[in-house]
Amino acid sequence: MAQDFERHLHRNIGTATVVHTSNSDDAIVGIRVANTHVSTTVNVDAYITMGGNDYYIIKSAPVPSGGSLELIDGGSKIVIQSGDALTIDADAATSDWIISRVDAIST
């Protein structure tokens, strides 16, 4: 069975933003954040909320001006299940995010 690859693009994130709430078993296969500010470092968070608890993928990670950070690489994946929510956040509205995931992992 073919897999359904999805992407989420978000510009100028500066407050906690839920980018995906799973309605099945999904796999996050990539998260990249870029700092678009010309002179200031931005600190970023990414986390999964499950049952009212936050589980951080990364917390307060500095991304230098003009730089980027790949949160999932080398073939790694993070499985999220129905009801889990992926949230991204930054301390300034100068971060662009690209999230790649596989929707409804087939068995």
N, C-alpha and C positions, 0 to 999 in steps of 0.2 A: 504494500500500500504506500502511495506517495505521501510525503509529509507536507504540511501546510506551513510554510515559513512566513512570518509576519515581522513588520518593523514598526517602531514608534519613534518619531522625530519630534524633539521638543527644543524650542529656542528660548533663550533668556530666562532660564529657570532661576528663581530667587527665593521661592518658598516651597514648602513640602507639596509635592504634586504626585498624586496616584496616577501612574502611567498605564497600569494594567491590573485588572482583577480577573483572576482565572476562573473559568467556568468548567474546566476539565483538568486533566493532567497535562501541563505544559512544561517546556524546557526553555530556560533563558540561555542562549548560546553566545550572546555578546552584549556588553555594555561599554560604550565609550563616551567620555565627557571631554569637551574642549572648552578652555577658557578663552573667551573672545575679547576680554578686556585688554586694553593696550599697555597697562602698566601695573596692574595689581593682581596678586595671587588670590584665588578663590578657594574656599574650603567646601568640600562636597560630601554628601551622605547618600547612600543607597541602601534600602532595607526592605525586607519582606515582612508584612504584618499578617500574623496568623493567630486567631483566637484572642485578639486584643493585645498581643505581645509583638514587639518589634525585634527582628533578627537582622543585624547589620551585615551587609556585604562589605561595606566600607564606611568608616565614620571619621568625619573631619579631615579628610585627605586633602592636602594642599595641591592645587593645580596651578603652576606658574602662568603668568601672562603669556598668551600665545601658545601655551602647551596643551597637551591632552593626556588622558589617563585611560588605559584599557583595564577594565575591572574583571573581565573574564577572557582568558586567552589560553592558548596551547591545547585547544580541544576540550577545555573544561565546560561543564554545563551545571546549571542549577535547576532542579526540578521544583516546580510549584504546583500545588494541588488546588482543586476547586475551592474557591473562597479566599485564597491567599491573594494579597495585594502587594504589588511592587511600587515603592515610593522613591522618588528622587528629590534631592534638596540641595541648595547651595546658599552660602551666606551673602551672596550678591547676585543680582540678576544678569550675570554675564557668562552663564554656562549653557552650552548646547549639548544635548544628549542624543545618542543613537542607541536604541535597544533592539536587539534581534532575538526572536524566539520562535520555537516550533509550537504550533497550536495543536492541541489534542493529540498527544503522542500515541501512535498506533502500537498495538501489541503484536 
